Amino acid sequence: MQVKSKSGRVFELPTPEENAAINEGIATDPDTYELSDAEFAKLRRIGHPDASVTKERITIRLSREVVEQFRASGNGWQTRIDAALKDWLKTHSPSGDQGSVPLPVAEEAILRCRKRGQPIRRFRMQDDQA
């Protein structure tokens, strides 16, 4: 009897005689046995454990140098990027607001706005001034 998988691959199932021979071979093998219900209940999946807190799949563009450095560090490089971003969030705001602007910088900006007749806006610190 043939069975077709979802991917379209065709499998030939064993005949009842072949199945009986397979089961007899399993029964006579001293290294194999049928699991009891209790033993079966103790089995756990092999592989990556189910995460209690799942991560969100996104697409992000990073500089080539950053990706190459993290990939070169081996398996788990995306997890290390996640950890680096979490570490960054400890001292930064995702909105880019890093606290107050130093007074001289703010005063210069206010004077420029007044000269140009522009409204005075809230100022944000640039990375090179941090």
Residue pairs with C-beta under 8 A, 6 or more apart in sequence:
1 12
1 13
1 15
2 10
2 11
2 12
2 13
3 10
3 11
3 13
4 10
4 11
5 11
14 22
26 32
35 43
55 82
62 81
66 81
70 77
70 78
70 80
70 81
71 77
73 80
92 98
96 124
97 124
98 124
98 125
98 130
99 125
100 106
100 125
101 109
101 123
101 124
101 125
101 129
102 125
102 129
105 123
105 125
105 129
106 123
109 123
110 120
112 118
113 119
113 120
113 121
114 120
